[in-house]
């Protein structure tokens, strides 16, 4: 017996070829709808975070901040939103505003990303300390430096700033 061609089955079953096309068309349509709505499957916090991250990655840090803040409002334990809110403030050199979200990011961070959160928090603390020192607020500058050293006693940057020595 010879192999049947696709034509022979459609001759025996009129409309068979059409049935194959209709389900494929329906599948493609549904796939397109699901792809277009994929953001709807994310939680509110994740959706806001993704919008903020897209803006952050475009260098639009100021525009990203409200999205990260809304993600935090919807899920206060969502560590990446705290981290990127802090990173956004750091990118804008808004040191003091970066400290609180980075403290939270550090507290919530899993061990695998704790060092990244710590490094960013120390950057914020040192930036705030230097800004306060420049503005004549020596007490708060010393408090920021002290916190940085408590978090990372081996931090050469914090040690240099506390001693008032220029960095190398």
PABAKE-10865 format. One record per atom (N, C-alpha, C, O, CB): x negated, y negated, z; residue in three letters. Coordinates in steps of 0.1 Angstrom, whole numbers, padded with zeros to 4 digits, always signed. Atoms other than C-alpha are relative to their C-alpha. Glycine has a CB too. Layout:
// residues N
XYZALA
...
// end
This chain:
// residues 168
-0008+0012+0000UNK
+0000+0000+0000UNK
-0009-0012+0000UNK
-0019-0013+0008UNK
+0010+0000+0012UNK
+0008+0012+0001UNK
-0014-0034-0009UNK
+0004-0010+0010UNK
+0015-0010+0015UNK
+0001-0006-0014UNK
-0002+0010-0010UNK
-0017-0063+0014UNK
+0011-0010-0006UNK
+0010-0013-0018UNK
-0013-0008+0004UNK
-0010+0009+0005UNK
+0013-0086+0012UNK
-0005-0015+0000UNK
-0012-0019+0010UNK
+0013+0001+0009UNK
+0004+0014+0000UNK
+0008-0122+0002UNK
+0010-0008+0008UNK
+0022-0003+0009UNK
-0002-0005-0014UNK
-0010+0009-0006UNK
+0025-0151+0020UNK
+0013-0002-0008UNK
+0024-0004-0003UNK
-0006-0013+0004UNK
-0011+0002+0009UNK
+0047-0155-0010UNK
+0010+0011+0001UNK
+0022+0009+0000UNK
-0005-0002-0015UNK
-0009-0012+0000UNK
+0061-0120-0008UNK
+0009-0001+0012UNK
+0021+0003+0011UNK
-0008+0013+0000UNK
-0009+0001-0012UNK
+0074-0126+0028UNK
+0010-0011-0002UNK
+0021-0009+0003UNK
-0008-0001+0012UNK
-0010+0011+0001UNK
+0090-0159+0019UNK
+0011+0004-0011UNK
+0022-0001-0010UNK
-0007-0013-0004UNK
-0010-0004+0010UNK
+0108-0142-0011UNK
+0010+0009+0007UNK
+0022+0009+0004UNK
-0007+0008-0012UNK
-0009-0009-0007UNK
+0122-0116+0012UNK
+0008-0007+0011UNK
+0020-0004+0013UNK
-0007+0012+0007UNK
-0006+0008-0010UNK
+0131-0141+0039UNK
+0001-0015-0004UNK
-0008-0023+0000UNK
-0007+0002+0014UNK
-0001+0014+0005UNK
+0143-0174+0023UNK
-0001-0009+0012UNK
+0006-0007+0023UNK
+0012-0002-0008UNK
+0001+0010-0011UNK
+0134-0204+0045UNK
-0011+0004+0010UNK
-0012-0004+0019UNK
+0013-0001+0007UNK
+0010-0004-0010UNK
+0106-0185+0064UNK
-0011-0010+0000UNK
-0016-0014+0011UNK
-0005+0014-0003UNK
+0011+0010+0001UNK
+0080-0210+0052UNK
+0004-0013+0007UNK
-0004-0019+0014UNK
-0005-0003-0014UNK
-0005+0012-0006UNK
+0101-0239+0064UNK
+0001+0002+0015UNK
-0003-0008+0022UNK
+0015-0003-0005UNK
+0000-0002-0014UNK
+0105-0224+0099UNK
-0014-0001+0006UNK
-0015-0006+0017UNK
+0005+0014+0003UNK
+0014+0002-0005UNK
+0067-0223+0103UNK
-0003-0015+0000UNK
-0010-0019+0010UNK
-0010+0008-0009UNK
+0004+0014+0001UNK
+0064-0260+0093UNK
+0008-0008+0011UNK
+0002-0016+0017UNK
+0004-0005-0014UNK
-0008+0007-0010UNK
+0092-0272+0116UNK
-0006+0002+0014UNK
-0008-0009+0021UNK
+0014+0005+0000UNK
+0006-0001-0013UNK
+0077-0258+0148UNK
-0014-0007+0001UNK
-0017-0013+0011UNK
-0002+0015+0004UNK
+0013+0007+0000UNK
+0042-0271+0138UNK
+0002-0015+0001UNK
-0005-0022+0008UNK
-0008+0004-0013UNK
-0003+0014+0000UNK
+0057-0305+0132UNK
+0005-0005+0014UNK
+0001-0015+0019UNK
+0011-0004-0011UNK
-0005+0003-0013UNK
+0075-0304+0165UNK
-0012+0000+0010UNK
-0013-0009+0019UNK
+0011+0010+0005UNK
+0011-0001-0009UNK
+0043-0294+0183UNK
-0009-0012-0002UNK
-0014-0018+0008UNK
-0008+0013-0003UNK
+0008+0012+0003UNK
+0023-0322+0166UNK
+0006-0012+0006UNK
+0000-0021+0012UNK
-0003-0002-0015UNK
-0008+0012-0006UNK
+0050-0347+0176UNK
-0001+0000+0015UNK
-0004-0010+0021UNK
+0014+0001-0004UNK
+0001-0001-0014UNK
+0050-0335+0212UNK
-0014-0003+0005UNK
-0016-0009+0015UNK
+0005+0014+0005UNK
+0014+0002-0004UNK
+0012-0335+0214UNK
-0003-0015-0001UNK
-0009-0021+0008UNK
-0009+0007-0009UNK
+0002+0014+0001UNK
+0012-0371+0202UNK
+0007-0008+0011UNK
+0002-0017+0016UNK
+0006-0005-0014UNK
-0007+0006-0010UNK
+0038-0381+0227UNK
-0007+0002+0014UNK
-0008-0008+0021UNK
+0015+0005+0001UNK
+0007-0003-0013UNK
+0020-0364+0256UNK
-0013-0008+0000UNK
-0017-0013+0011UNK
-0003+0015+0001UNK
+0012+0007+0000UNK
-0013-0380+0245UNK
+0002-0015+0003UNK
-0005-0021+0010UNK
-0007+0002-0013UNK
-0003+0014-0001UNK
+0002-0415+0243UNK
+0005-0003+0014UNK
+0002-0014+0019UNK
+0011-0004-0009UNK
-0006+0003-0014UNK
+0018-0411+0278UNK
-0009+0006+0010UNK
-0005+0008+0022UNK
+0013+0006+0001UNK
+0008-0007-0010UNK
-0012-0394+0295UNK
-0002-0008+0013UNK
-0004-0002+0023UNK
-0013+0003-0006UNK
+0001+0009-0012UNK
-0015-0424+0319UNK
+0011+0002+0009UNK
+0010+0000+0021UNK
-0001-0014-0004UNK
-0011-0002-0009UNK
+0019-0416+0332UNK
-0001+0012+0009UNK
+0006+0013+0019UNK
+0013+0002-0009UNK
+0002-0012-0008UNK
+0006-0383+0346UNK
-0009-0003+0012UNK
-0011+0006+0021UNK
-0005+0011-0008UNK
+0009+0004-0011UNK
-0019-0401+0368UNK
+0008-0006+0011UNK
+0019-0011+0009UNK
-0011-0009-0005UNK
-0007+0006-0011UNK
-0009-0412+0402UNK
-0001-0015-0002UNK
-0010-0020-0010UNK
-0006+0004+0014UNK
+0000+0015+0001UNK
-0003-0450+0406UNK
-0014-0005+0003UNK
-0019-0014-0004UNK
+0010-0006+0009UNK
+0013+0005-0003UNK
-0037-0454+0423UNK
-0010+0004-0011UNK
-0018-0004-0014UNK
-0004+0007+0014UNK
+0010-0004+0010UNK
-0056-0434+0397UNK
+0002-0008-0013UNK
-0007-0011-0019UNK
+0002+0015-0003UNK
-0003+0008+0012UNK
-0038-0453+0369UNK
-0006-0014+0001UNK
-0013-0019-0008UNK
+0015+0000-0003UNK
+0006+0013-0003UNK
-0048-0486+0384UNK
-0015+0000+0000UNK
-0022-0008-0006UNK
+0005-0006+0013UNK
+0014-0001+0000UNK
-0083-0474+0390UNK
-0006+0002-0014UNK
-0016-0005-0018UNK
-0004+0013+0008UNK
+0005-0002+0014UNK
-0087-0462+0354UNK
+0000-0014-0008UNK
-0009-0016-0016UNK
+0009+0010-0007UNK
-0001+0013+0007UNK
-0075-0497+0341UNK
-0012-0009+0005UNK
-0019-0015-0003UNK
+0013-0007+0003UNK
+0011+0008-0005UNK
-0100-0514+0364UNK
-0014+0005-0004UNK
-0022-0003-0008UNK
+0000+0001+0015UNK
+0013-0006+0005UNK
-0128-0490+0354UNK
-0003-0004-0014UNK
-0014-0007-0018UNK
-0001+0015+0002UNK
+0001+0004+0015UNK
-0122-0498+0317UNK
-0005-0014+0000UNK
-0014-0017-0008UNK
+0013+0002-0007UNK
+0004+0014-0001UNK
-0125-0535+0325UNK
-0014-0002+0005UNK
-0022-0009+0000UNK
+0010-0008+0008UNK
+0013+0001-0006UNK
-0155-0530+0347UNK
-0011+0004-0010UNK
-0021-0003-0011UNK
-0001+0009+0013UNK
+0010-0005+0010UNK
-0173-0510+0320UNK
-0002-0010-0012UNK
-0012-0009-0019UNK
+0004+0013-0005UNK
+0001+0010+0010UNK
-0166-0539+0296UNK
-0007-0013+0005UNK
-0009-0023-0002UNK
+0013-0004-0006UNK
+0006+0012-0006UNK
-0183-0563+0320UNK
+0010-0010+0005UNK
+0006-0022+0008UNK
-0010-0006-0010UNK
-0011+0009-0004UNK
-0150-0579+0329UNK
+0003+0002+0015UNK
+0014+0007+0019UNK
+0013+0002-0009UNK
-0001-0004-0015UNK
-0156-0576+0367UNK
+0011-0008+0007UNK
+0018-0002+0015UNK
-0013-0003+0006UNK
-0010+0008-0006UNK
-0133-0604+0377UNK
+0014+0005-0003UNK
+0023+0006+0005UNK
+0000-0015-0004UNK
-0013-0005+0004UNK
-0104-0589+0357UNK
+0002+0014+0006UNK
+0014+0018+0008UNK
+0001+0001-0015UNK
-0001-0014-0006UNK
-0111-0554+0372UNK
+0004-0001+0015UNK
+0011+0009+0019UNK
-0013+0007-0001UNK
-0002+0001-0014UNK
-0108-0566+0408UNK
+0015+0003+0004UNK
+0017+0011+0013UNK
-0004-0013+0006UNK
-0013-0003-0004UNK
-0070-0567+0410UNK
+0005+0014-0002UNK
+0013+0019+0006UNK
+0010-0009-0008UNK
-0004-0014+0003UNK
-0067-0532+0395UNK
-0006+0009+0011UNK
+0001+0018+0016UNK
-0005+0005-0013UNK
+0006-0008-0011UNK
-0091-0518+0421UNK
+0007-0002+0013UNK
+0010+0007+0021UNK
-0015-0003+0002UNK
-0008+0003-0013UNK
-0072-0536+0449UNK
+0013+0007+0000UNK
+0017+0012+0010UNK
+0001-0016+0001UNK
-0013-0007+0001UNK
-0039-0522+0437UNK
-0001+0015+0002UNK
+0007+0021+0009UNK
+0007-0003-0013UNK
+0003-0015-0002UNK
-0054-0487+0436UNK
-0002+0002+0015UNK
+0003+0012+0020UNK
-0012+0004-0008UNK
+0002-0001-0014UNK
-0065-0492+0472UNK
+0013-0002+0008UNK
+0016+0005+0018UNK
-0011-0010+0005UNK
-0013+0002-0007UNK
-0031-0506+0482UNK
+0009+0013-0001UNK
+0016+0016+0008UNK
+0007-0012-0006UNK
-0008-0012+0002UNK
-0015-0474+0468UNK
-0005+0012+0006UNK
+0002+0021+0010UNK
+0002+0002-0015UNK
+0006-0012-0006UNK
-0040-0450+0482UNK
-0013-0005+0008UNK
-0023-0006+0002UNK
-0004+0011-0010UNK
+0011+0006-0007UNK
-0062-0465+0510UNK
-0012+0010+0002UNK
-0023+0005+0005UNK
+0005-0004+0014UNK
+0010-0010-0002UNK
-0083-0433+0511UNK
-0007+0003-0014UNK
-0015+0012-0015UNK
+0005+0013+0006UNK
+0006-0002+0013UNK
-0093-0435+0474UNK
-0013-0006-0002UNK
-0015-0018-0006UNK
+0010-0006-0012UNK
+0013+0005-0001UNK
-0130-0439+0477UNK
-0006-0007-0012UNK
-0012-0017-0011UNK
-0009+0011+0004UNK
+0005+0007+0012UNK
-0139-0447+0441UNK
+0005-0014-0002UNK
-0002-0022-0007UNK
+0003+0009-0012UNK
-0006+0014+0002UNK
-0116-0477+0441UNK
-0007-0010+0009UNK
-0010-0021+0005UNK
+0015+0000+0003UNK
+0008+0009-0009UNK
-0134-0491+0472UNK
-0014-0002-0006UNK
-0019-0014-0005UNK
-0001+0007+0014UNK
+0014+0001+0005UNK
-0168-0484+0456UNK
+0000-0010-0012UNK
-0009-0019-0012UNK
-0005+0014-0004UNK
+0000+0008+0012UNK
-0159-0501+0423UNK
+0005-0014+0003UNK
+0001-0024-0004UNK
+0008+0006-0011UNK
-0004+0013-0005UNK
-0142-0530+0441UNK
-0013-0007+0005UNK
-0015-0019+0002UNK
+0011+0000+0011UNK
+0013+0006-0006UNK
-0175-0536+0460UNK
-0010-0002-0011UNK
-0016-0013-0011UNK
-0006+0010+0010UNK
+0009+0003+0011UNK
-0195-0532+0428UNK
+0004-0012-0008UNK
-0005-0019-0013UNK
-0001+0013-0009UNK
-0005+0011+0008UNK
-0173-0557+0410UNK
-0005-0013+0007UNK
-0010-0022+0001UNK
+0015+0000-0001UNK
+0004+0011-0007UNK
-0180-0582+0438UNK
-0015-0002-0001UNK
-0020-0014-0002UNK
+0005+0001+0015UNK
+0015+0001+0001UNK
-0217-0574+0437UNK
-0004-0006-0014UNK
-0013-0015-0014UNK
-0007+0013+0002UNK
+0003+0005+0014UNK
-0218-0581+0399UNK
+0003-0015-0001UNK
-0003-0021-0009UNK
+0008+0008-0010UNK
-0003+0015+0000UNK
-0202-0615+0406UNK
-0008-0008+0011UNK
-0006-0020+0012UNK
+0015-0001+0002UNK
+0008+0006-0010UNK
-0227-0622+0434UNK
+0008-0005+0012UNK
+0005-0015+0018UNK
-0009-0011-0006UNK
-0009+0004-0011UNK
-0199-0624+0459UNK
-0002+0010+0012UNK
+0005+0019+0014UNK
+0016+0000-0004UNK
+0006-0010-0009UNK
-0219-0606+0486UNK
+0009+0003+0012UNK
+0012+0015+0015UNK
-0013-0006+0005UNK
-0009-0003-0012UNK
-0196-0611+0516UNK
+0012+0007-0003UNK
+0016+0016+0005UNK
+0003-0014+0007UNK
-0013-0008+0004UNK
-0165-0599+0498UNK
-0003+0014-0004UNK
+0006+0023-0003UNK
+0006-0007-0012UNK
+0004-0014+0003UNK
-0184-0568+0487UNK
-0002+0009+0012UNK
+0000+0021+0011UNK
-0013+0000-0008UNK
+0003-0008-0012UNK
-0192-0557+0522UNK
+0011+0009+0005UNK
+0009+0021+0007UNK
-0005-0009+0011UNK
-0011-0008-0005UNK
-0158-0545+0534UNK
+0003+0012-0008UNK
+0004+0023-0003UNK
+0012-0009+0002UNK
-0004-0012+0008UNK
-0149-0523+0504UNK
-0012+0010+0000UNK
-0010+0022-0001UNK
+0003-0004-0014UNK
+0012-0009+0000UNK
-0185-0509+0504UNK
-0002+0007+0013UNK
-0006+0019+0013UNK
-0013-0008-0004UNK
+0000-0007-0013UNK
-0183-0501+0541UNK
+0010+0012-0001UNK
+0007+0023+0004UNK
+0003-0010+0012UNK
-0011-0010+0001UNK
-0151-0482+0534UNK
-0004+0011-0010UNK
-0003+0023-0007UNK
+0013-0006-0004UNK
+0005-0010+0010UNK
-0166-0465+0503UNK
-0010+0009+0007UNK
-0010+0021+0005UNK
-0006-0007-0012UNK
+0011-0008-0007UNK
-0196-0454+0524UNK
+0007+0010+0010UNK
+0003+0022+0011UNK
-0010-0009+0007UNK
-0007-0009-0010UNK
-0173-0440+0552UNK
+0008+0011-0007UNK
+0008+0022-0002UNK
+0010-0009+0008UNK
-0008-0011+0007UNK
-0151-0421+0527UNK
-0008+0009-0010UNK
-0003+0019-0014UNK
+0011-0007-0008UNK
+0007-0007+0011UNK
-0178-0410+0503UNK
-0004+0015+0004UNK
-0008+0017+0016UNK
-0013-0007-0003UNK
+0006-0013-0002UNK
-0186-0373+0500UNK
-0015+0000+0000UNK
-0021-0010-0005UNK
+0005+0011-0011UNK
+0015+0000-0001UNK
-0222-0363+0507UNK
-0007-0002-0013UNK
-0018-0008-0013UNK
-0004+0013+0006UNK
+0007+0001+0013UNK
-0230-0362+0470UNK
-0001-0014-0005UNK
-0010-0017-0012UNK
+0008+0008-0010UNK
+0001+0014+0005UNK
-0223-0399+0465UNK
-0002-0010+0012UNK
-0002-0022+0010UNK
+0013-0004-0007UNK
+0002+0008-0011UNK
-0230-0412+0500UNK
-0012-0010-0001UNK
-0011-0021+0003UNK
-0002+0008+0013UNK
+0012+0008+0002UNK
-0265-0425+0491UNK
+0003-0012-0009UNK
-0002-0023-0007UNK
-0011+0009-0006UNK
-0003+0011+0009UNK
-0251-0445+0462UNK
+0008-0011+0007UNK
+0005-0023+0006UNK
+0008+0005-0012UNK
-0008+0010-0008UNK
-0225-0462+0485UNK
-0009-0007+0010UNK
-0007-0019+0012UNK
+0011+0007+0007UNK
+0009+0006-0010UNK
-0252-0468+0511UNK
-0009-0011-0007UNK
-0010-0022-0002UNK
-0009+0010+0007UNK
+0009+0010+0007UNK
-0276-0485+0486UNK
+0008-0012-0004UNK
+0003-0023-0003UNK
-0006+0007-0013UNK
-0008+0011+0004UNK
-0248-0507+0473UNK
+0004-0009+0012UNK
+0004-0021+0012UNK
+0013+0004-0008UNK
-0004+0007-0012UNK
-0237-0516+0508UNK
-0012-0008+0005UNK
-0011-0020+0009UNK
+0005+0010+0011UNK
+0012+0007-0004UNK
-0273-0525+0517UNK
-0003-0012-0009UNK
-0007-0023-0004UNK
-0012+0009+0000UNK
+0002+0011+0010UNK
-0275-0547+0485UNK
+0009-0011+0004UNK
+0005-0023+0005UNK
+0003+0005-0014UNK
-0010+0010-0004UNK
-0243-0565+0497UNK
-0005-0007+0013UNK
-0004-0019+0014UNK
+0014+0006+0001UNK
+0004+0006-0012UNK
-0256-0570+0532UNK
-0012-0009-0002UNK
-0013-0020+0004UNK
-0004+0011+0010UNK
+0012+0008+0003UNK
-0290-0583+0520UNK
+0004-0012-0008UNK
-0001-0023-0005UNK
-0011+0008-0007UNK
-0004+0012+0007UNK
-0273-0606+0495UNK
+0007-0010+0009UNK
+0004-0022+0008UNK
+0009+0004-0011UNK
-0007+0009-0009UNK
-0250-0620+0522UNK
-0010-0006+0010UNK
-0009-0018+0013UNK
+0010+0008+0008UNK
+0010+0005-0009UNK
-0280-0623+0546UNK
-0008-0012-0006UNK
-0011-0022+0000UNK
-0010+0011+0005UNK
+0008+0010+0007UNK
-0300-0643+0520UNK
+0008-0012-0002UNK
+0003-0024-0001UNK
-0006+0006-0013UNK
-0009+0012+0003UNK
-0271-0665+0511UNK
+0002-0008+0013UNK
+0002-0020+0013UNK
+0014+0005-0006UNK
-0002+0006-0013UNK
-0264-0672+0548UNK
-0013-0008+0005UNK
-0012-0019+0010UNK
+0005+0010+0010UNK
+0013+0007-0004UNK
-0301-0680+0555UNK
-0002-0012-0009UNK
-0006-0023-0003UNK
-0012+0010-0003UNK
+0001+0011+0009UNK
-0301-0703+0525UNK
+0009-0012+0004UNK
+0005-0024+0003UNK
+0003+0004-0015UNK
-0010+0010-0004UNK
-0270-0721+0538UNK
-0002-0004+0015UNK
+0006-0012+0020UNK
+0014+0006-0002UNK
+0002+0004-0014UNK
-0285-0724+0573UNK
+0007+0008+0011UNK
+0007+0004+0022UNK
+0002-0014+0002UNK
-0007-0008-0010UNK
-0264-0697+0590UNK
-0009+0012+0004UNK
-0007+0023+0000UNK
+0014+0005-0007UNK
+0010-0010-0003UNK
-0292-0679+0606UNK
+0005+0012+0009UNK
+0000+0023+0008UNK
-0012-0007+0008UNK
-0005-0010-0009UNK
-0272-0660+0632UNK
+0007+0011-0008UNK
+0004+0023-0006UNK
+0010-0005+0010UNK
-0006-0010+0008UNK
-0250-0643+0606UNK
-0009+0007-0009UNK
-0008+0019-0012UNK
+0012-0007-0008UNK
+0010-0006+0008UNK
-0279-0637+0584UNK
-0007+0011+0007UNK
-0010+0022+0002UNK
-0011-0011-0005UNK
+0007-0011-0008UNK
-0297-0618+0612UNK
+0009+0011+0002UNK
+0005+0023+0003UNK
-0005-0006+0013UNK
-0010-0011-0002UNK
-0265-0598+0618UNK
+0001+0009-0012UNK
+0001+0021-0011UNK
+0014-0006+0004UNK
-0001-0008+0012UNK
-0263-0587+0582UNK
-0013+0009-0001UNK
-0012+0020-0005UNK
+0002-0009-0012UNK
+0013-0008+0001UNK
-0300-0577+0582UNK
+0000+0011+0011UNK
-0005+0022+0007UNK
-0012-0010+0002UNK
+0000-0010-0010UNK
-0296-0559+0615UNK
+0009+0012-0004UNK
+0005+0024-0002UNK
+0005-0006+0013UNK
-0009-0011+0004UNK
-0266-0539+0601UNK
-0007+0008-0011UNK
-0006+0021-0011UNK
+0013-0006-0005UNK
+0007-0007+0011UNK
-0287-0530+0570UNK
-0010+0009+0006UNK
-0011+0021+0002UNK
-0006-0010-0010UNK
+0011-0008-0006UNK
-0315-0517+0592UNK
+0006+0011+0008UNK
+0000+0022+0009UNK
-0009-0008+0009UNK
-0007-0011-0008UNK
-0290-0497+0614UNK
+0004+0011-0010UNK
+0004+0022-0006UNK
+0012-0006+0008UNK
-0004-0010+0009UNK
-0277-0480+0583UNK
-0011+0007-0006UNK
-0011+0019-0009UNK
+0008-0007-0011UNK
+0012-0006+0006UNK
-0311-0474+0568UNK
-0013-0006+0007UNK
-0018-0015+0001UNK
+0000-0002-0015UNK
+0012+0005-0007UNK
-0340-0479+0593UNK
-0013-0001-0008UNK
-0022-0008-0005UNK
-0002+0008+0012UNK
+0012+0000+0008UNK
-0365-0472+0566UNK
+0001-0009-0012UNK
-0008-0009-0020UNK
-0002+0014-0005UNK
-0002+0009+0011UNK
-0352-0498+0542UNK
-0011-0011+0000UNK
-0011-0020+0009UNK
+0013-0007+0000UNK
+0010+0010+0001UNK
-0383-0518+0532UNK
+0005-0014-0003UNK
+0000-0024+0002UNK
-0011+0003-0010UNK
-0006+0013+0004UNK
-0362-0546+0517UNK
+0006-0007+0013UNK
+0003-0019+0015UNK
+0011+0001-0010UNK
-0006+0006-0012UNK
-0343-0551+0550UNK
-0011-0004+0010UNK
-0010-0014+0016UNK
+0010+0010+0006UNK
+0011+0003-0009UNK
-0375-0550+0570UNK
-0007-0012-0004UNK
-0010-0021+0005UNK
-0010+0012+0001UNK
+0006+0012+0005UNK
-0391-0576+0548UNK
+0008-0012+0003UNK
+0003-0023+0007UNK
-0003+0002-0015UNK
-0009+0012-0002UNK
-0361-0599+0550UNK
+0001-0004+0015UNK
+0001-0015+0018UNK
+0013+0003-0006UNK
-0001+0003-0015UNK
-0358-0595+0588UNK
-0013-0007+0005UNK
-0012-0016+0013UNK
+0002+0013+0007UNK
+0013+0006-0004UNK
-0395-0604+0592UNK
-0002-0013-0007UNK
-0011-0021-0004UNK
-0011+0010-0003UNK
+0002+0012+0007UNK
-0391-0632+0567UNK
-0012+0000-0009UNK
-0017-0011-0013UNK
-0002-0012+0010UNK
+0012-0001+0009UNK
-0419-0619+0545UNK
+0006+0001-0014UNK
+0016+0008-0016UNK
-0009+0012+0004UNK
-0004-0001+0014UNK
-0416-0622+0507UNK
-0002+0015-0005UNK
-0011+0022+0000UNK
-0008-0009-0009UNK
+0000-0013+0006UNK
-0409-0590+0488UNK
-0012+0001-0010UNK
-0017-0009-0015UNK
+0013+0004-0007UNK
+0011-0002+0010UNK
-0436-0575+0466UNK
+0005+0003-0013UNK
-0003+0005-0022UNK
-0009+0012+0005UNK
// end
